[in-house]
Each structure stands twice: as C-alpha cells, then as structure tokens.
Amino acid sequence: MLEFIQENMLLTIIAAYLLIMSLISVIVCIYDKKISKKNNVKLRVPEKTLLLLSALGGGVAMYLCMLTVRHKTKHVKFMLGIPLIIAAQAVAVYLLFHYGIF
C-alpha cells in the first residue's frame, strides 16, 4: 500500500511540474509575441530561453502556443528543434519506465 501511495505521489509531482512548466512556457511565448509586435528588442525573450523552457518540460505547450499565436513558426530552429526535444523526452521517459527506474 505504501509503495502505491509513493508511486502516485511521484506521478502527481511530475504532472504538477509539467503543468507549471507548460504554463510558464505559454506565458513567456505570448509575452514575446506581444513584445515582438512593438519592435522592442530590449524586452524580447532570448531564443535560448524559449528553447530551454521547452527542454525543461514545456515543449508541448510551447509548440502548441507557437502554432496558435503564430510565433517563431518561420524559424527552423523552433519548428524542428522543439519537436525533436519532445521526441527525445518521450524516448527518455519510455526508457526510464521500461527499465524500472520509476
């Protein structure tokens, strides 16, 4: 019983983390889109920050947000890079669960 509770707690923590990272990613993406329209280079979010947020767990939300608000959709670095990040994360999660680490 204790093991079941610990497993569910771990999954809850992981889900909460991904939800928070997704929310942050969407907020930052929308912010950068709005600032880009004002041509204020000083306030723009660096591209490496957007990619880092994707790598830290906000990739799916970032990609969907980019497509929705049409932000960075002409940049190969984002349109190819973020799906590759998501795919690498999916493979890593599969391997972690498959080999019993979780």
Secondary structure, 3 states (H helix, E strand, C coil): CHHHHHHHHHHHHHHHHHHHHHHHHHHHHHHHHHHHHCCCHHHCCCHHHHHHHHHHHHHHHHHHHHHHHCCCCCCHHHHCHHHHHHHHHHHHHHHHHHCCCC
